[in-house]
Amino acid sequence: MNIATTIIPIFAVIILGWFARYRGFIEPAFLGPANRLVYHIAIPAMIFRSISKSSLKMQFNHQVLVITLFSVLAVFVVAWCAGYIGRIKREQLGTFMQSSFHGNLGYIGLAVSYYFLGDNGFAKAGIIAGFIMILQNFLAVVSLQLYSKNTSTKKKKLDLVWKILGNPVILSAMAGILFSLTKAPIPLVVDRTLDIISGLALPMALLLIGASLSFKSIRLQIFPILSSSIMKLVLLPGLGLTLYRLFGLPLNDYLPGLILLASPTATISYVMAKEMNGDTDFAVATISISTILSAVTFFVWLNIAV
């Protein structure tokens, strides 16, 4: 497993996406529809196809799942305490908290898993990602609900909860698990269609991540942004790796979980902050800086692990 030849191409495509937007090849109006295409169709197709073809009994380690979920929950608590100790503004605290644990699993985490671990590792990561997304989206709603600028938008918050329950990545992972358990056959024409659609997922996702980067607000609140990014990129995977090794888990079982924990702040954290009256400028800045820094931290964590 060559770490450099995995990480460098992935972030080269992200930088290419940023450059394409900077030069005007990717228009801002294109980002929304393209993001929906990738998030609602291409990535779910890839996840479902990969998991449904895998052997769940051979590829699922419940201890890895429990430790991974515990790590996310633990960092949620740490971020809450750090926000109070650091005297983060109330209207910013919810966004600060969710940026510290809410990882970009669908785009970057799964991309690194696929290119570094191959199909089997991607299937394991897809299964774990489905459960992590349920937890981290729930915790993000709690964070933003507690410190929302406007507590009167109950309908918006309820709509957001339903959107989380209908998350296409979660649904595709659950559907894939069901097919894997029942060993239900997938018709060849359907399988080939999913294969074609899947080919769109990761390259387009990485280009969109790059095209969405923005660094305008970083200088105004550099300390809380870096603090949140350090918790996301250092504390969270560090805690997970320590527990994986403490319990003597095999490297091939926990490596997909570690990659997911090491993912930068999720782009959807901006959407959630906007819908629930959080600090959108802080969300954009944290997404951008953590994405860039993760090029280094991924390399470090994978070198330590393997």
Helices and strands as residue ranges (DSSP letters): H 3-22, H 28-37, I 38-42, H 43-52, H 56-59, H 62-85, H 90-101, I 105-109, H 110-146, H 154-165, H 168-182, H 188-211, G 219-221, H 222-230, I 231-235, H 236-246, H 251-261, H 268-275, H 280-305
